[in-house]
Amino acid sequence: DQDWLRVVAVVTNGEEWEFHGWPFGSVVDLLCTIKGFYFREKDRFVEMPDHVHKWQVSVLDLPPKNLQHRSAQVRDTFWKEVERFMLSARVKNFKETPLDVSNSTNSRRTMKLPVL
């Protein structure tokens, strides 16, 4: 499905099972292809999952409920990181590239920098 070529970011809850069935060989391949984020609620004192420390994801701290006016800062950081990731040269690591009709086990496409 060519829609996967348009996905630029994913929000994770830190569980590896949530990516099963995705067209990537591993979570590492997914996070090299798509920018990963984890939103941490610091006021709830929930321990961050071990996977989040190992994965290449940006951890964004959500403001406490009484400081919701600071959510705009988190929003701006999210979009700046998405834009920075989109402008970087990266390799799309699909198990089967959506544009590739062959049955290769690991197709790689190098993404060129966009012309602005």
PyMOL commands that place a pseudoatom at each C-alpha (Angstrom):
pseudoatom trace, name=CA, resn=ASP, resi=1, chain=A, elem=C, hetatm=0, pos=[0.000, 0.000, 0.000]
pseudoatom trace, name=CA, resn=GLN, resi=2, chain=A, elem=C, hetatm=0, pos=[1.544, 3.303, -1.090]
pseudoatom trace, name=CA, resn=ASP, resi=3, chain=A, elem=C, hetatm=0, pos=[0.006, 5.148, 1.867]
pseudoatom trace, name=CA, resn=TRP, resi=4, chain=A, elem=C, hetatm=0, pos=[2.952, 4.004, 4.003]
pseudoatom trace, name=CA, resn=LEU, resi=5, chain=A, elem=C, hetatm=0, pos=[5.229, 6.266, 1.938]
pseudoatom trace, name=CA, resn=ARG, resi=6, chain=A, elem=C, hetatm=0, pos=[3.287, 9.256, 3.299]
pseudoatom trace, name=CA, resn=VAL, resi=7, chain=A, elem=C, hetatm=0, pos=[3.589, 8.384, 6.987]
pseudoatom trace, name=CA, resn=VAL, resi=8, chain=A, elem=C, hetatm=0, pos=[6.146, 10.670, 8.651]
pseudoatom trace, name=CA, resn=ALA, resi=9, chain=A, elem=C, hetatm=0, pos=[5.546, 10.236, 12.402]
pseudoatom trace, name=CA, resn=VAL, resi=10, chain=A, elem=C, hetatm=0, pos=[4.251, 7.711, 14.905]
pseudoatom trace, name=CA, resn=VAL, resi=11, chain=A, elem=C, hetatm=0, pos=[3.315, 8.100, 18.557]
pseudoatom trace, name=CA, resn=THR, resi=12, chain=A, elem=C, hetatm=0, pos=[4.180, 5.085, 20.681]
pseudoatom trace, name=CA, resn=ASN, resi=13, chain=A, elem=C, hetatm=0, pos=[3.040, 3.978, 24.099]
pseudoatom trace, name=CA, resn=GLY, resi=14, chain=A, elem=C, hetatm=0, pos=[6.325, 2.095, 24.498]
pseudoatom trace, name=CA, resn=GLU, resi=15, chain=A, elem=C, hetatm=0, pos=[5.027, -1.399, 23.775]
pseudoatom trace, name=CA, resn=GLU, resi=16, chain=A, elem=C, hetatm=0, pos=[6.694, -3.349, 20.974]
pseudoatom trace, name=CA, resn=TRP, resi=17, chain=A, elem=C, hetatm=0, pos=[3.509, -5.308, 20.153]
pseudoatom trace, name=CA, resn=GLU, resi=18, chain=A, elem=C, hetatm=0, pos=[1.799, -2.172, 18.832]
pseudoatom trace, name=CA, resn=PHE, resi=19, chain=A, elem=C, hetatm=0, pos=[3.953, -2.336, 15.677]
pseudoatom trace, name=CA, resn=HIS, resi=20, chain=A, elem=C, hetatm=0, pos=[3.160, -5.963, 14.746]
pseudoatom trace, name=CA, resn=GLY, resi=21, chain=A, elem=C, hetatm=0, pos=[1.755, -6.228, 11.246]
pseudoatom trace, name=CA, resn=TRP, resi=22, chain=A, elem=C, hetatm=0, pos=[3.478, -3.054, 10.087]
pseudoatom trace, name=CA, resn=PRO, resi=23, chain=A, elem=C, hetatm=0, pos=[5.547, -3.366, 6.865]
pseudoatom trace, name=CA, resn=PHE, resi=24, chain=A, elem=C, hetatm=0, pos=[8.934, -3.142, 8.609]
pseudoatom trace, name=CA, resn=GLY, resi=25, chain=A, elem=C, hetatm=0, pos=[11.418, -5.841, 9.532]
pseudoatom trace, name=CA, resn=SER, resi=26, chain=A, elem=C, hetatm=0, pos=[11.935, -4.454, 13.030]
pseudoatom trace, name=CA, resn=VAL, resi=27, chain=A, elem=C, hetatm=0, pos=[11.113, -1.497, 15.237]
pseudoatom trace, name=CA, resn=VAL, resi=28, chain=A, elem=C, hetatm=0, pos=[14.586, -0.136, 14.442]
pseudoatom trace, name=CA, resn=ASP, resi=29, chain=A, elem=C, hetatm=0, pos=[13.742, -0.131, 10.709]
pseudoatom trace, name=CA, resn=LEU, resi=30, chain=A, elem=C, hetatm=0, pos=[10.435, 1.577, 11.451]
pseudoatom trace, name=CA, resn=LEU, resi=31, chain=A, elem=C, hetatm=0, pos=[12.048, 4.336, 13.522]
pseudoatom trace, name=CA, resn=CYS, resi=32, chain=A, elem=C, hetatm=0, pos=[14.708, 4.969, 10.872]
pseudoatom trace, name=CA, resn=THR, resi=33, chain=A, elem=C, hetatm=0, pos=[11.920, 5.431, 8.335]
pseudoatom trace, name=CA, resn=ILE, resi=34, chain=A, elem=C, hetatm=0, pos=[9.317, 7.228, 10.452]
pseudoatom trace, name=CA, resn=LYS, resi=35, chain=A, elem=C, hetatm=0, pos=[9.910, 9.742, 13.275]
pseudoatom trace, name=CA, resn=GLY, resi=36, chain=A, elem=C, hetatm=0, pos=[8.904, 8.286, 16.637]
pseudoatom trace, name=CA, resn=PHE, resi=37, chain=A, elem=C, hetatm=0, pos=[7.458, 10.146, 19.620]
pseudoatom trace, name=CA, resn=TYR, resi=38, chain=A, elem=C, hetatm=0, pos=[6.574, 9.215, 23.166]
pseudoatom trace, name=CA, resn=PHE, resi=39, chain=A, elem=C, hetatm=0, pos=[4.458, 11.597, 25.253]
pseudoatom trace, name=CA, resn=ARG, resi=40, chain=A, elem=C, hetatm=0, pos=[5.342, 11.374, 28.941]
pseudoatom trace, name=CA, resn=GLU, resi=41, chain=A, elem=C, hetatm=0, pos=[2.938, 12.519, 31.622]
pseudoatom trace, name=CA, resn=LYS, resi=42, chain=A, elem=C, hetatm=0, pos=[5.372, 13.636, 34.296]
pseudoatom trace, name=CA, resn=ASP, resi=43, chain=A, elem=C, hetatm=0, pos=[2.678, 14.534, 36.828]
pseudoatom trace, name=CA, resn=ARG, resi=44, chain=A, elem=C, hetatm=0, pos=[1.320, 10.953, 36.885]
pseudoatom trace, name=CA, resn=PHE, resi=45, chain=A, elem=C, hetatm=0, pos=[4.670, 9.426, 37.933]
pseudoatom trace, name=CA, resn=VAL, resi=46, chain=A, elem=C, hetatm=0, pos=[4.320, 6.613, 35.416]
pseudoatom trace, name=CA, resn=GLU, resi=47, chain=A, elem=C, hetatm=0, pos=[7.594, 4.883, 34.696]
pseudoatom trace, name=CA, resn=MET, resi=48, chain=A, elem=C, hetatm=0, pos=[8.693, 5.141, 31.083]
pseudoatom trace, name=CA, resn=PRO, resi=49, chain=A, elem=C, hetatm=0, pos=[8.811, 1.720, 29.349]
pseudoatom trace, name=CA, resn=ASP, resi=50, chain=A, elem=C, hetatm=0, pos=[12.294, 0.254, 28.802]
pseudoatom trace, name=CA, resn=HIS, resi=51, chain=A, elem=C, hetatm=0, pos=[11.777, 0.128, 25.036]
pseudoatom trace, name=CA, resn=VAL, resi=52, chain=A, elem=C, hetatm=0, pos=[11.480, 3.911, 24.853]
pseudoatom trace, name=CA, resn=HIS, resi=53, chain=A, elem=C, hetatm=0, pos=[15.018, 4.304, 26.239]
pseudoatom trace, name=CA, resn=LYS, resi=54, chain=A, elem=C, hetatm=0, pos=[16.365, 1.963, 23.543]
pseudoatom trace, name=CA, resn=TRP, resi=55, chain=A, elem=C, hetatm=0, pos=[14.377, 3.245, 20.581]
pseudoatom trace, name=CA, resn=GLN, resi=56, chain=A, elem=C, hetatm=0, pos=[15.155, 6.339, 18.559]
pseudoatom trace, name=CA, resn=VAL, resi=57, chain=A, elem=C, hetatm=0, pos=[12.119, 8.306, 19.708]
pseudoatom trace, name=CA, resn=SER, resi=58, chain=A, elem=C, hetatm=0, pos=[11.749, 11.838, 20.989]
pseudoatom trace, name=CA, resn=VAL, resi=59, chain=A, elem=C, hetatm=0, pos=[10.297, 12.012, 24.481]
pseudoatom trace, name=CA, resn=LEU, resi=60, chain=A, elem=C, hetatm=0, pos=[7.998, 14.996, 24.910]
pseudoatom trace, name=CA, resn=ASP, resi=61, chain=A, elem=C, hetatm=0, pos=[6.922, 15.897, 28.430]
pseudoatom trace, name=CA, resn=LEU, resi=62, chain=A, elem=C, hetatm=0, pos=[3.276, 16.839, 28.715]
pseudoatom trace, name=CA, resn=PRO, resi=63, chain=A, elem=C, hetatm=0, pos=[2.487, 19.663, 31.129]
pseudoatom trace, name=CA, resn=PRO, resi=64, chain=A, elem=C, hetatm=0, pos=[0.502, 18.919, 34.293]
pseudoatom trace, name=CA, resn=LYS, resi=65, chain=A, elem=C, hetatm=0, pos=[-3.259, 19.373, 34.166]
pseudoatom trace, name=CA, resn=ASN, resi=66, chain=A, elem=C, hetatm=0, pos=[-3.037, 22.726, 35.955]
pseudoatom trace, name=CA, resn=LEU, resi=67, chain=A, elem=C, hetatm=0, pos=[-0.588, 24.051, 33.333]
pseudoatom trace, name=CA, resn=GLN, resi=68, chain=A, elem=C, hetatm=0, pos=[-2.406, 23.060, 30.139]
pseudoatom trace, name=CA, resn=HIS, resi=69, chain=A, elem=C, hetatm=0, pos=[-1.612, 26.462, 28.634]
pseudoatom trace, name=CA, resn=ARG, resi=70, chain=A, elem=C, hetatm=0, pos=[1.918, 25.112, 28.110]
pseudoatom trace, name=CA, resn=SER, resi=71, chain=A, elem=C, hetatm=0, pos=[0.677, 22.468, 25.676]
pseudoatom trace, name=CA, resn=ALA, resi=72, chain=A, elem=C, hetatm=0, pos=[1.409, 24.855, 22.800]
pseudoatom trace, name=CA, resn=GLN, resi=73, chain=A, elem=C, hetatm=0, pos=[5.116, 24.486, 23.532]
pseudoatom trace, name=CA, resn=VAL, resi=74, chain=A, elem=C, hetatm=0, pos=[4.849, 20.690, 23.233]
pseudoatom trace, name=CA, resn=ARG, resi=75, chain=A, elem=C, hetatm=0, pos=[2.883, 21.076, 19.987]
pseudoatom trace, name=CA, resn=ASP, resi=76, chain=A, elem=C, hetatm=0, pos=[5.519, 23.393, 18.517]
pseudoatom trace, name=CA, resn=THR, resi=77, chain=A, elem=C, hetatm=0, pos=[8.354, 21.059, 19.528]
pseudoatom trace, name=CA, resn=PHE, resi=78, chain=A, elem=C, hetatm=0, pos=[6.511, 18.109, 17.957]
pseudoatom trace, name=CA, resn=TRP, resi=79, chain=A, elem=C, hetatm=0, pos=[6.101, 19.850, 14.591]
pseudoatom trace, name=CA, resn=LYS, resi=80, chain=A, elem=C, hetatm=0, pos=[9.672, 21.231, 14.557]
pseudoatom trace, name=CA, resn=GLU, resi=81, chain=A, elem=C, hetatm=0, pos=[11.028, 17.728, 15.091]
pseudoatom trace, name=CA, resn=VAL, resi=82, chain=A, elem=C, hetatm=0, pos=[8.747, 16.287, 12.395]
pseudoatom trace, name=CA, resn=GLU, resi=83, chain=A, elem=C, hetatm=0, pos=[9.915, 18.964, 9.937]
pseudoatom trace, name=CA, resn=ARG, resi=84, chain=A, elem=C, hetatm=0, pos=[13.587, 18.407, 10.827]
pseudoatom trace, name=CA, resn=PHE, resi=85, chain=A, elem=C, hetatm=0, pos=[13.141, 14.665, 10.291]
pseudoatom trace, name=CA, resn=MET, resi=86, chain=A, elem=C, hetatm=0, pos=[11.396, 15.176, 6.942]
pseudoatom trace, name=CA, resn=LEU, resi=87, chain=A, elem=C, hetatm=0, pos=[14.221, 17.412, 5.727]
pseudoatom trace, name=CA, resn=SER, resi=88, chain=A, elem=C, hetatm=0, pos=[16.896, 14.883, 6.664]
pseudoatom trace, name=CA, resn=ALA, resi=89, chain=A, elem=C, hetatm=0, pos=[18.196, 12.306, 4.220]
pseudoatom trace, name=CA, resn=ARG, resi=90, chain=A, elem=C, hetatm=0, pos=[16.965, 8.913, 5.393]
pseudoatom trace, name=CA, resn=VAL, resi=91, chain=A, elem=C, hetatm=0, pos=[16.549, 5.349, 4.194]
pseudoatom trace, name=CA, resn=LYS, resi=92, chain=A, elem=C, hetatm=0, pos=[13.066, 3.851, 4.067]
pseudoatom trace, name=CA, resn=ASN, resi=93, chain=A, elem=C, hetatm=0, pos=[13.423, 0.337, 5.466]
pseudoatom trace, name=CA, resn=PHE, resi=94, chain=A, elem=C, hetatm=0, pos=[10.274, -1.499, 4.409]
pseudoatom trace, name=CA, resn=LYS, resi=95, chain=A, elem=C, hetatm=0, pos=[10.145, -5.304, 4.382]
pseudoatom trace, name=CA, resn=GLU, resi=96, chain=A, elem=C, hetatm=0, pos=[8.526, -4.864, 0.991]
pseudoatom trace, name=CA, resn=THR, resi=97, chain=A, elem=C, hetatm=0, pos=[8.641, -1.366, -0.404]
pseudoatom trace, name=CA, resn=PRO, resi=98, chain=A, elem=C, hetatm=0, pos=[5.105, -0.302, -1.359]
pseudoatom trace, name=CA, resn=LEU, resi=99, chain=A, elem=C, hetatm=0, pos=[6.329, 0.804, -4.787]
pseudoatom trace, name=CA, resn=ASP, resi=100, chain=A, elem=C, hetatm=0, pos=[8.288, -2.410, -5.364]
pseudoatom trace, name=CA, resn=VAL, resi=101, chain=A, elem=C, hetatm=0, pos=[6.244, -5.234, -6.839]
pseudoatom trace, name=CA, resn=SER, resi=102, chain=A, elem=C, hetatm=0, pos=[9.037, -7.778, -6.452]
pseudoatom trace, name=CA, resn=ASN, resi=103, chain=A, elem=C, hetatm=0, pos=[8.980, -10.099, -3.446]
pseudoatom trace, name=CA, resn=SER, resi=104, chain=A, elem=C, hetatm=0, pos=[12.361, -9.100, -2.061]
pseudoatom trace, name=CA, resn=THR, resi=105, chain=A, elem=C, hetatm=0, pos=[12.770, -9.610, 1.679]
pseudoatom trace, name=CA, resn=ASN, resi=106, chain=A, elem=C, hetatm=0, pos=[14.238, -6.187, 2.427]
pseudoatom trace, name=CA, resn=SER, resi=107, chain=A, elem=C, hetatm=0, pos=[13.950, -3.384, -0.089]
pseudoatom trace, name=CA, resn=ARG, resi=108, chain=A, elem=C, hetatm=0, pos=[15.634, -0.067, 0.636]
pseudoatom trace, name=CA, resn=ARG, resi=109, chain=A, elem=C, hetatm=0, pos=[14.915, 3.303, -0.920]
pseudoatom trace, name=CA, resn=THR, resi=110, chain=A, elem=C, hetatm=0, pos=[17.081, 6.307, -0.215]
pseudoatom trace, name=CA, resn=MET, resi=111, chain=A, elem=C, hetatm=0, pos=[15.025, 9.446, 0.177]
pseudoatom trace, name=CA, resn=LYS, resi=112, chain=A, elem=C, hetatm=0, pos=[16.492, 12.585, -1.370]
pseudoatom trace, name=CA, resn=LEU, resi=113, chain=A, elem=C, hetatm=0, pos=[16.352, 15.970, 0.289]
pseudoatom trace, name=CA, resn=PRO, resi=114, chain=A, elem=C, hetatm=0, pos=[13.262, 17.897, -0.800]
pseudoatom trace, name=CA, resn=VAL, resi=115, chain=A, elem=C, hetatm=0, pos=[13.602, 20.896, -3.084]
pseudoatom trace, name=CA, resn=LEU, resi=116, chain=A, elem=C, hetatm=0, pos=[12.196, 23.943, -1.346]
for i in range(1, 116): cmd.bond("trace and resi %d" % i, "trace and resi %d" % (i + 1))
show_as sticks, trace
zoom trace
